[in-house]
Amino acid sequence: MKELIIIKEGEIALKGLNKSNFEDALIRNLRHRLKSLGRFVYKRSQSTIVIMPEDDNTDLDTAMERVSKVFGAAAVCRAVTAPKDFEEICAAAVPYIAESIMQAKTFKVEAKRSDKKFPMNSPEICKELGGRILDAYPHLNVDVKNPDVTVTVEIRDTNAYIHAGNLPAAGGIPVGTSGKALLLLSGGIDSPVAAYMMAKRGIQLAAVHFVSPPYTSERARLKAERLCEKLAPWCGDMPFYCVPFTEIQEALRGNCPEELFTVIMRRLMLEIAQRIAGKNDMHALVTGESVGQVASQTMGAIVCTDDVCRMPVFRPVIGMDKIEITALARKIDTFDISVEPYEDCCTVFTPKHPKTRPSLSEVRTAQDSFDYEPLIEKAVNGAELKIIKNSF
C-alpha cells in the first residue's frame, strides 16, 4: 500500500482569483519544512494538496508533525491510495484502518466522489464499504451522527484515497503572503504568542531583542534565542537582531523623570526597531502588549509610545487576558522558557511608581531634554544579526 499525506485548505479556498498565489506559498513552505525528510511530489486539486513521498521508507510520522504546524493547512491526514475499483478500495481500506478502528466502538463511512464517472454513487459506496468493515470488525456499530471514527473514501481523478479522519492543523494563511514585520521580543510570555498570531495571518517575522549587560545576563539573551527556536516551526526561519541598550538606559536614568522612565524607554525601543525594520524591507512592528497589564500598557502609555512610530504597530494580544495568553503559550511550547527567571532589559531600573496616565506633552518634553539620537544610531548600528533556523 502506498501511503501519503493529504492537506485540506481552509481559508485559502476562499481566495478567489488569488487562490493560486496562496497555494504556491503553502507548497513552498511545505517543501521547506519537509526537505530534510526526503523527496516528495506535491499535487493540488479542489482545495486539497496531496504530498506523496518518493521513498517508501519516509518517516511519515515526523512529516505529519511538521506539516500540521504550517500555516495555511486547516487539516491533515495520512491516507492510502487505491485504484478506482471498488474491490480494490475495500481491499486497501479494511486493513489500513485497523489501528484506528480497533479501539473504537462506533464508525461511519463518508464518500466524496469528485469523479462522477465512478460507477457507484456516494451512498452506495458508504453502504457497501460499511458492510465490509462490519464483517471485518464485528465489535463495531454504525453511528452516522457522532461516530468514534469516520472512514473517508475520496474518489479523485486518478486514484481513490482512504483515510480514517482528519486532524486539525495550524489554519490561517501561509507565512510570507502578508508581508514582513519585526517583532519586539522580550523574554516574557506575551511576545512569542503575538508572533504566533501574526504568523498565522501570513506575516513573515524577524525579531529584535534588547540587552543591557552587565544588568542583564548572557542567559537572558540565550533565553530569547530559544524562544525564537520554539517559534521557528510555526513562523519559519527568523532573523534575530540583538541590540545593545545599556548606554541608552543609563542615559535615561540620569536624564529623565523616574516615573516616565518606562514609557520613554519604550519609545526609544520602538524608534530603534523601526529603523532596523526600515533597513530590512519590513513594514510593521509587532509587540505583545495587552491593555492594562502593566504600567507601560495603559491606554495613555500606548498613545505616548505610538507617537514615535512611522509604521504600523500590530498588537495581536491587546484584548486578551493572561489566562488566554498563557494557554496559547503552552500550545506553542514557549511558556516554560518564558517563565525562566532571567530578567530582560525591560525590568532594569523599573521605577517604583511609574506614571500610568502620562500626557504626551510631558513625555515629549522629558525626552527632548537630552539628545538621544547618537545613542539610537549607535544601538541600530551595533545590532548583531543571527538567523534562527528550524531545528528539523
N, C-alpha and C positions, 0 to 999 in steps of 0.2 A: 504493500500500500504506500502511496506517495502522500506524505503529509506536507501541509503548507499553512501559512498564516493569512487570515482574512481581516483586513482593516475596514471598519464601517465608518464612513464620513458622517459628521453631524452637521455643524453649521456651514461647512464648505458646500454642502449640497444645495444651499440656498443662494449661492453667489452669482447665479445667472451667467452673464457673458464673461465675468471674471473668474469663473469656476476653475478653468484650466490653469490659471496662474497660481491659484491656491493649491491645486493638486500637484503642480510641478514642485512647489516649495515643500509640500508634505513629503513627496517621494525623495526629494533631495535630502531632507532631514532624516528620513528613514535610512537611506543609503549610508549616511554618515554614521548613524548610530549602530548599524549592523556590519559595517565594513570589516571589523576585526574578526567577525564570526565566519566569514567565507563569502562566497559569491551567491547572489540571489537574482532572480528575474522578477521584475515588477510589472504588473498588468493592471490597468484601471478599466472599470466598466460599471456603469449605473451606480455611482456614488460609493463604489467599493474598490479597494486596492488589494489585489492578491499578491502575496510575496511567496515566491517558490524557490526553495533552496536548490542549488545545483548539485550539492553533495548530500547524499542520504545520511551521512553521519553528522550533519549540522546540529548544533545544540539549540533546539527549538525552545527549550525552557528559558534559557537566557535571552534568546531573541524575543520571546513573548514579554519578558520583564522589561526589556528596553523599549520596545515599540509602544507599550502601554503608557510610557511617560513622554511620548512625542505629541506635542500639542497639534491638534487637527484631527487626531484619531478619536472618535467618540466611543468605539467599542472594538474589541479584538477577540479573535478566537482561533484555535487550531482546528484544522479540518483535514479530511481525507478526500482524495479525488476518486472518481469512478467514471467509467464510460457512461454515456447517456442511454443506458439499457436498464430496465427495472430490476432484472435478476442480478445484474452486476452491482447495482446500487444496494440491494439487500445484502449481497454477499460481502460488500465493504462495510456497510453500516452496522450490522449486528455485532460483529466482533469489535469494531472500533469504539463503540460507545460503552463497552463493558465496564471500564474503570469508573465512568461517570454514573452508570446506571445501577451498579451492584449495591450501593449504599442508599439508593432512593426507594421510595415506596410508590410514588406516582410519576407518570410521564405523559407527554403528549407529543405528537408529530406535527411539525409545520412544514409545508411545502411552498417554495417560491419558484414558479415556473416562468422565467423570463423568455425561454424558448417555447413559444406556443405550438410549435410543430411536434413537441413531445407527445406521444400517443395517449398518455394518461393525464387527466386534469389534476389540479391540486388536491381536491377532496379524495379522489381515488388513490393518489399516492399516499396520503395520510392514512387512509383506512387500511390499505394493503400492507404498507410497511409497519404500521402499528400492530397488525396481526402477527407479522413475522417476529417483531420484538417481544410480544407477549408469549409466543411459543418458545422463544429462546430464554426468556426471563420470567417464569411463571409467578414469581413473587410480586410482580408489578400490578398496579391498577391504573386505568386511564383517568386522568383528571384534566379536562381541557381548560379549566378556569385558573387553577393555581397549582400547577404540577411542580414536583421537585426538580425534574429535568425536562427540558424541551429539546427534542431531537429535530434538527432542521435539515431539510434537503433543498438545495438550490440547484435548479436546472439552468445552467448557463449556456453560452453559445457553443463551447467545445466540450465541456465536461459537466459532470454533476459534482457538487461539493456537499459533504455531510459533516455536521458538527453537532456538539451537544450543548449549545448555548454560548452566548457572547459574554465576555467580561467587560466591565466598564473601563474605559481608557481615560486619557488626560482631558479630552474635549478641547474646546477653544478653537483657535486658528493657528496655522503654522508660524513658528518663530521666524522672523525675517520678512513677514508680509506687511508689517505696520511701521516700519522704520526702526531707528536706533535711539536708545536713550541711555543715560548714565545714572546708575543707582548710587545714592549715598548710603554706603553700607557701614553701619555701626557693628558692635558686637552683640547687639540685643536680639530680641525675639521678632520685632516688628519688620525690620527692613528686609530680611530674607523672604518673609511672607509677601511683602509688597513686590519683590522681584518675581516670585512665582505668579502672582496675579497679573502682572503686566506682560510677562512672557506668554501667558495663556491668551492674551489679546494680540499676539503676533509680534511683540516688540523684541528686538534683539538688544540685549543688555550688556553693558560693561559696568564695572563697579569702581567706586572711589572710596578709599578708607583713609582716615586721618590719624596720624600717630604723633605722640608728643613725648619722645624719650628725653630725659630719664623718667618722666612722670608716668608714662605707660611702658609696659614691658614688651619684649620681643614675643612673648606668648600671646599678648593681645593681638598683635599683627597676624601671627600664625593662626589664631582663632578665626579671624576674618577670612583668611585664605581657605581654611577648612569649611567655612560656611559656603564660600563660592564653589568648593568641590562638591558639596551636597546639592547645590543648585544646578550644577552643570548638566546632570541627566535630564533636567526639565528645560533649562534655558539654553543649552548648548555651550560651546566654549566661551569663556568670559574673560576679556581683558580686565586686569585688576591693577588699578593705579593706587599706589601708596604715597600719600602726601605728607611731608614733614610739616608739623603745625606748632612746634614748641615756641618758636620765636614770636609767632602771632599771639599765642595765648599769654606769653609773658608780657608782651606789649599791652594786651588788653587789661591784664591785671594791674598794670601801672598807670593806665591812661583812661579807663572808663569807669563809670559808677558801678559798684559791685552788683547792685540789683538789676543792672542791664547787661551784665556780662554774658549771660547765656544767649539772649536774643541777638546781640551784636556778633557773638561767635558764630551763630547760625547764619547770619547774613554773610559773613566772610567765607564760611564754608560753601555756601551757595554760589558766591562770586567765583571762587576758585573752581568749583565743579563745572559751572557753565563755561568757563574759559577752556577747561580741558575738553569738555564736550564739543565746543565750537571748533577746536583744532582737529577733531577726530570724526567729523561728519555725523555728530549726534545732535538731535534737535529738541530734546526734552530732558528734564531731570525727574528722578523718581525718589520719593522718600517714604519712610514707614510711619509718618506722623498720624496720630489719631487724636481727634479733637478732645481737649480737656484731660489727656492722660498725664501730662507733666506740664510744668510752668511754661516751657517753650512751645507748647502746642495748644495754647488757648487761641481763641479767635483773634484777639488783639496781637498776640505774638506772631501768629501766622501772617497777618496783614503786614507787620513790620518786616518779616523776613522776605516775603514776596516782593517787597518794594525794590529789591536789588536785582530782580530776575528779568532777563530779556528773552527768556524762552519758557515754555510751559513747564509747570511742576506738577507731576502726577502723584496723587496720594491715595492709592487704592484701598488702604485700610482706614481711611479718615473717619468713617462712621461705624467702625467695628469696635467691640469691647475686647478686653484682654482675654476673656474666655474663648471668644470666636477666633482671635488671632492665634492663641496658643493651640487650639485644635488644628488649625491649618499647619502650624509649625511642626506639630507632631506628625501630621500626614506626610510632609515633605522631608522629615527626619532632620530638621535643623534645631529643634528645641533643646536637646541635650547639650549641644555645643553652645548655643546662645546663653544658657544659664551658667556656664563655667565662670568662675569668679576672677576673670581677667578684665580689668577696667579699660574702657576705651577713653579717648581724649574728651568725650562729652561730659565725663564725670570729673574731669580735672578742674580744680578751682571753682567747684559748684558753689554759688552764693547761698548763704544761709536763708535769705529771704528774697528770692527772685521776684521781680515785678511781673504779675500775671496779666496786667492790663496796661502795657506800655503804650504811650502815644507815639505815633510815627515821627512827629516833630522832635520830641526829646531824644528818640533813638538816633535820628539823623544828626542832631546837634552833638550828641556824645561821640558818635563815630567820627564826625568831621573834625573833632578836636585833636586828632592825631592822624598823621599821614601813613596809612597802612599800605598804600599802593606798592612801594618797593618790596614789602614783605609778601604781599599777594603774588607778585610776579616771581619772587624767589621760590615760593611754595609751588607754583604751577610748573616752573622750570625744573624743580627738584623732584617732581613726581617720578617714582620708579614704576615701570610697567612690567607686569608678569602675566602671561596668558595661562589662565586656569582651564585645563582641558578635562574632558570626560575621562574618568579612570577606567573606562571599558578595556 
